[in-house]
Every structure is written in C-alpha cells, then in structure tokens.
Amino acid sequence: MKVIIFIRNSDNYVKVGRVLPRTLSALTGSGGMIAESNIEREIAKHLIQNATDEVSFATNWSSFLTSKKGTEREVQSRKFVEGMAQGGLTEDQAFAVMADFTMPDDCNSYQIVEDSGLPTDRYFRNAWDWED
C-alpha cells in the first residue's frame, strides 16, 4: 500500500499519512460515498475554518460557498468531494487528491511512496533523506 510523506516547513521532519482502503476504493471505483445532490454542500462544509465561517455557513451555505469559489482550498475540496461521489480516478490521481486535500498547514510538499520502503522501527526516524 502507498503512503503520503509530508515534509514540514520548519525543520524538514516528515509526517506519514495513510489513505483508508474505503476512501481509496470510493475514489478509484464508482464513488457513492457522497450523494450527487450533496456535493456542493459537502464542499462548503470543508471550507469552514473559523467561527465566522460557521456563522456564514449556518446563515446561507450557498452564499458562503460562492464567496470561497476559486480559492485553493475550494479547488482541493471539490476534487476530493467529487471523487468520493463519482469515483473514476486512477490510484495515482486518488493519492494526489488526498495529499493535496489533507496536507497539514505546517507542510509544503509531499511524496507518495510504497509503505514497504519505510523503516518498521523508529531507530533511524530522523535520518531519512528527503528528495524533491
């Protein structure tokens, strides 16, 4: 199985992210995890980042979504939500969508690797070479 390796901005340490088999299956299969009629609302829900956003969403989620259209986060959320609803992605596309969607705020890049290439113990955990 593949994993996503995120690199932290501040100290070049890495974080390992895993994609759940059920999520990968939806993204690469026929979707079905989100109803087509709920796509726009689900995208809007992924854009809430603070209390002001929550109030705007609760007042009128459609206007809230319109105000966020075209932002990087909206594009990432749209790819993820539409993938969960419709599927049809290749495995590589699915991992890229998940990496973009889940990238931690303190990270700026990632690599997708086979987990068999990761050390099984934590002895050398800070000795990993990062290649861009």
Summary of the structure (lengths in Angstrom):
residues: 132
radius of gyration: 16.9
end to end distance: 21.2
largest distance: 51.3
contacts: 341
relative contact order: 0.23
helix: 50%
strand: 14%
